[in-house]
Amino acid sequence: MNYRHAFHAGNFADVLKHAVLAQCLRHLKKKDKPFRYIDTHAGIGAYDLTSGEAERSPEWRNGIAKVIAADKPPAVADALAPLLDIVGAMNAGALSRYPGSPEIAARMARELDRIQLCEWHEADAKSLDKRYVRDARVKVERRDGYKALPALVPPREKRGLVLVDPPFEHRDEMAHMAEAVRSALPKWPTGTWIIWRPLKDLWASERFDVGLAEWLFEEELATPEKLLRADLWVRDLESEGKLAGAGIVIVNPPFTLEAQLLALLPWLSETLAQGEGAGWRLDGCATDDSLSVEEF
């Protein structure tokens, strides 16, 4: 599959990913000490929902647009507040702009915080650099985020977050992602890591998730309570057509995040359902029903 951000901006997968990212950044800001945000596949920063790419596949209409329009219980409103505040600030009238992960970080980071963005696609990297060229907090590099990651951690600030969110252009993307995480995470085991993956090849995603969990536990890089998996699917995962499900694995999540996701995921599943079989899960990756994986 090819999951270039511009074609899917604001869809159900973005809503979940960006709600979690914004909550993690909000948690980091609770301390006066600086943090660093590292994005391995940054895209172009923000997206025009009236562009050719977005209009060709207007997935945002079944994603962020429905979320904004729906009634939200207090716990759901709290979980979505950091993201929706940014979306609201970007749209004075009708919804036409949506933030990518770099824009969320740039709008939430303080003067003392730093943002490191990697993007390999040449045109996207130029757009990204142009967007943030006057922001002294932001450094943009045209680099392979996987190869760059081991050199970027640990950051000088010692606190912060890594987002690994590749476009899945390669058949063996899961293997590349596993290699990058394995080479970098031991250098910064105290950072928060958010790893996005589609639920397209269920065997590959489960193998990645369980392998990551078992490797972290065996290497004593994390304990079970420091690992959280949040997945959302809007119709039967076996259905044909566009992506039906996606989710994230979070290493070292904020202690408040699990409760927020327990409120948010059922609501998102019901609000964004596109057919029979919509659902969600929240666990620690390694469960009694998990695959047995020998190596990650």
C-alpha positions as CSV (number, residue, x, y, z in Angstrom):
1,M,0.0,0.0,0.0
2,N,1.0,3.6,-0.4
3,Y,-0.1,5.9,2.4
4,R,1.2,9.4,1.4
5,H,-0.3,11.8,4.0
6,A,-1.8,14.3,1.5
7,F,-4.2,11.7,0.2
8,H,-5.6,10.7,3.6
9,A,-5.4,13.9,5.7
10,G,-8.0,14.1,8.4
11,N,-9.3,10.5,8.0
12,F,-10.2,8.2,10.9
13,A,-6.6,7.0,11.2
14,D,-5.3,10.6,11.5
15,V,-7.9,11.5,14.1
16,L,-6.8,8.7,16.4
17,K,-3.0,9.3,15.8
18,H,-3.2,13.0,16.2
19,A,-5.4,13.0,19.2
20,V,-2.9,10.7,20.9
21,L,0.1,12.9,19.7
22,A,-1.6,16.1,21.0
23,Q,-2.3,14.5,24.4
24,C,1.3,13.3,24.7
25,L,2.6,16.8,23.9
26,R,0.2,18.3,26.4
27,H,1.6,16.0,29.0
28,L,5.2,16.9,28.2
29,K,4.3,20.6,28.6
30,K,3.3,20.1,32.2
31,K,7.0,20.4,33.3
32,D,9.0,23.5,32.8
33,K,11.9,21.6,31.3
34,P,12.3,21.6,27.5
35,F,11.4,18.6,25.3
36,R,12.3,17.6,21.8
37,Y,9.8,16.3,19.2
38,I,11.3,14.0,16.4
39,D,9.3,13.1,13.3
40,T,10.8,10.5,11.0
41,H,8.3,10.9,8.1
42,A,7.0,14.4,8.5
43,G,5.1,15.0,5.2
44,I,4.4,18.7,4.4
45,G,3.2,19.8,7.8
46,A,-0.3,20.8,7.1
47,Y,-2.9,20.0,4.5
48,D,-5.4,21.8,2.2
49,L,-8.6,19.8,2.2
50,T,-9.6,21.5,-1.0
51,S,-6.4,20.4,-2.9
52,G,-6.4,17.9,-5.7
53,E,-5.0,15.1,-3.5
54,A,-7.6,15.6,-0.8
55,E,-10.5,16.0,-3.3
56,R,-9.5,12.9,-5.1
57,S,-10.1,10.9,-2.0
58,P,-11.9,13.1,0.6
59,E,-11.5,10.8,3.5
60,W,-11.6,13.7,5.9
61,R,-15.4,13.9,5.4
62,N,-15.7,10.6,7.2
63,G,-13.1,11.5,9.7
64,I,-12.4,14.9,11.2
65,A,-15.6,16.5,9.8
66,K,-17.8,13.9,11.6
67,V,-15.8,14.3,14.8
68,I,-16.3,18.0,14.8
69,A,-20.0,17.8,14.0
70,A,-20.8,15.0,16.6
71,D,-22.0,15.5,20.2
72,K,-19.1,14.6,22.5
73,P,-19.4,13.4,26.1
74,P,-17.1,15.3,28.5
75,A,-14.5,12.6,28.6
76,V,-14.4,12.4,24.8
77,A,-14.2,16.2,24.5
78,D,-11.3,16.3,26.9
79,A,-9.4,13.6,25.0
80,L,-9.9,15.5,21.7
81,A,-9.5,19.0,23.0
82,P,-5.8,19.6,22.1
83,L,-6.3,18.4,18.5
84,L,-9.7,20.1,18.0
85,D,-8.3,23.4,19.4
86,I,-5.6,23.4,16.7
87,V,-8.1,22.4,13.9
88,G,-10.4,25.2,15.0
89,A,-7.6,27.8,15.0
90,M,-6.6,26.8,11.5
91,N,-10.2,27.2,10.2
92,A,-12.0,30.5,10.6
93,G,-15.0,29.3,8.7
94,A,-15.8,26.0,6.9
95,L,-13.3,23.2,7.4
96,S,-10.6,23.5,4.7
97,R,-7.3,23.0,6.6
98,Y,-6.0,20.1,8.6
99,P,-2.7,19.8,10.7
100,G,-0.2,17.2,10.1
101,S,1.9,16.0,13.0
102,P,4.6,18.8,12.5
103,E,2.0,21.5,12.7
104,I,0.5,20.0,15.8
105,A,4.0,20.0,17.4
106,A,4.8,23.5,16.2
107,R,1.5,24.9,17.6
108,M,1.9,23.1,21.0
109,A,5.7,23.5,21.5
110,R,7.0,26.3,23.6
111,E,10.0,28.6,22.9
112,L,12.3,26.4,24.9
113,D,11.3,23.2,23.0
114,R,12.8,21.9,19.8
115,I,11.3,20.1,16.8
116,Q,13.3,17.8,14.4
117,L,11.6,16.9,11.2
118,C,12.8,14.3,8.6
119,E,11.2,13.9,5.2
120,W,12.7,11.9,2.3
121,H,10.4,12.9,-0.6
122,E,12.1,15.9,-2.2
123,A,9.0,18.0,-3.0
124,D,7.5,17.4,0.4
125,A,10.8,18.3,2.2
126,K,10.9,21.6,0.3
127,S,7.3,22.4,1.2
128,L,8.1,21.5,4.9
129,D,11.2,23.6,5.0
130,K,9.4,26.6,3.4
131,R,6.6,26.3,6.0
132,Y,8.9,26.4,9.0
133,V,11.9,28.4,7.7
134,R,11.2,31.3,10.1
135,D,10.6,29.1,13.1
136,A,13.9,28.9,15.1
137,R,12.6,25.9,17.1
138,V,12.2,23.8,14.0
139,K,14.9,21.9,12.0
140,V,13.9,20.3,8.7
141,E,16.2,17.8,7.0
142,R,15.7,15.8,3.8
143,R,16.8,12.5,5.2
144,D,15.6,8.9,5.4
145,G,14.0,9.0,8.8
146,Y,14.8,5.4,9.5
147,K,18.5,5.9,8.9
148,A,18.6,9.3,10.7
149,L,16.8,8.1,13.9
150,P,19.7,6.4,15.7
151,A,21.8,9.6,15.3
152,L,18.9,11.8,16.6
153,V,18.5,10.1,20.0
154,P,19.0,10.8,22.8
155,P,18.3,14.5,22.3
156,R,20.1,17.1,24.4
157,E,16.8,17.9,26.2
158,K,16.5,14.3,27.5
159,R,12.7,14.6,27.4
160,G,10.4,14.2,24.4
161,L,8.7,12.2,21.8
162,V,9.4,10.3,18.6
163,L,6.7,9.7,16.0
164,V,7.4,7.0,13.5
165,D,4.7,7.3,10.8
166,P,5.9,6.1,7.4
167,P,3.8,6.2,4.2
168,F,4.1,2.4,3.8
169,E,5.3,2.6,0.2
170,H,7.4,-0.5,0.5
171,R,6.2,-4.1,0.8
172,D,8.7,-4.8,3.6
173,E,7.9,-1.5,5.5
174,M,7.3,-3.3,8.8
175,A,10.8,-4.8,8.7
176,H,12.4,-1.4,8.0
177,M,10.4,0.1,10.9
178,A,11.4,-2.7,13.2
179,E,15.1,-2.3,12.3
180,A,14.9,1.5,12.9
181,V,13.2,1.1,16.3
182,R,15.5,-1.6,17.4
183,S,18.6,0.5,16.5
184,A,17.4,3.7,18.1
185,L,15.1,3.0,21.1
186,P,17.8,1.5,23.3
187,K,19.6,4.8,23.0
188,W,16.6,6.6,24.5
189,P,14.4,4.2,26.4
190,T,12.9,6.9,28.5
191,G,11.4,8.9,25.6
192,T,7.8,8.5,24.4
193,W,7.6,6.6,21.1
194,I,4.5,6.6,19.0
195,I,4.6,4.1,16.1
196,W,1.8,4.1,13.5
197,R,0.9,1.1,11.3
198,P,-2.1,0.2,9.2
199,L,-4.2,-2.9,9.9
200,K,-4.0,-4.1,6.3
201,D,-1.8,-7.1,6.6
202,L,-3.0,-8.4,10.0
203,W,-0.3,-11.0,10.3
204,A,2.5,-8.5,9.7
205,S,1.1,-5.9,12.2
206,E,0.5,-8.5,14.9
207,R,3.9,-9.9,14.4
208,F,5.4,-6.4,14.7
209,D,3.4,-5.5,17.8
210,V,4.1,-8.7,19.7
211,G,7.7,-8.8,18.6
212,L,8.2,-5.3,19.8
213,A,6.6,-6.1,23.2
214,E,8.7,-9.2,23.8
215,W,11.9,-7.5,22.7
216,L,11.3,-4.6,25.0
217,F,10.6,-6.9,27.9
218,E,13.5,-9.2,27.3
219,E,16.0,-6.3,26.9
220,E,14.5,-4.7,30.0
221,L,13.8,-1.5,28.1
222,A,10.2,-1.3,29.2
223,T,7.7,-3.0,31.5
224,P,4.2,-4.1,30.5
225,E,2.6,-0.9,31.9
226,K,4.9,1.2,29.7
227,L,3.4,-0.2,26.5
228,L,0.0,0.6,25.0
229,R,-1.7,-0.4,21.7
230,A,-4.7,1.5,20.4
231,D,-6.4,0.3,17.2
232,L,-9.5,1.5,15.4
233,W,-11.3,0.0,12.4
234,V,-14.3,1.5,10.7
235,R,-15.6,-1.6,9.0
236,D,-14.7,-5.3,8.8
237,L,-10.9,-5.6,8.5
238,E,-11.3,-8.3,5.9
239,S,-13.3,-6.0,3.6
240,E,-12.0,-5.0,0.2
241,G,-11.2,-1.5,-0.8
242,K,-9.7,1.4,1.1
243,L,-7.9,1.0,4.4
244,A,-10.4,-0.2,7.1
245,G,-8.2,0.0,10.2
246,A,-5.1,1.5,11.7
247,G,-3.6,2.2,15.0
248,I,-0.6,3.0,17.1
249,V,1.8,1.5,19.6
250,I,3.0,3.8,22.3
251,V,6.1,3.2,24.4
252,N,6.1,5.2,27.6
253,P,2.7,6.7,27.3
254,P,1.5,9.4,29.7
255,F,-0.1,7.8,32.8
256,T,-3.4,9.5,31.9
257,L,-3.6,8.3,28.3
258,E,-5.1,4.8,28.8
259,A,-8.2,6.2,30.6
260,Q,-8.6,8.8,27.9
261,L,-8.4,6.2,25.2
262,L,-10.9,4.0,27.0
263,A,-13.4,6.8,26.7
264,L,-12.4,7.9,23.1
265,L,-12.1,4.6,21.2
266,P,-15.6,3.3,21.6
267,W,-17.0,6.8,20.7
268,L,-14.8,7.0,17.6
269,S,-15.7,3.5,16.6
270,E,-19.4,4.4,16.7
271,T,-19.1,7.9,15.3
272,L,-16.8,7.0,12.4
273,A,-18.2,3.5,11.4
274,Q,-18.4,3.0,7.7
275,G,-20.1,-0.4,7.7
276,E,-20.5,-3.6,9.5
277,G,-17.7,-4.9,11.7
278,A,-16.4,-1.5,13.0
279,G,-14.5,-1.9,16.3
280,W,-11.5,-1.0,18.5
281,R,-9.0,-2.5,20.9
282,L,-6.8,-1.2,23.6
283,D,-4.2,-3.4,25.2
284,G,-0.5,-3.9,25.9
285,C,0.4,-5.8,22.7
286,A,1.4,-9.0,24.4
287,T,-1.8,-10.8,25.4
288,D,-2.9,-14.4,26.0
289,D,-4.2,-14.4,22.4
290,S,-1.0,-12.9,20.8
291,L,1.2,-14.7,18.4
292,S,4.4,-16.3,19.6
293,V,7.2,-14.3,18.0
294,E,10.8,-15.5,18.3
295,E,12.6,-12.3,17.2
296,F,11.8,-8.7,16.4
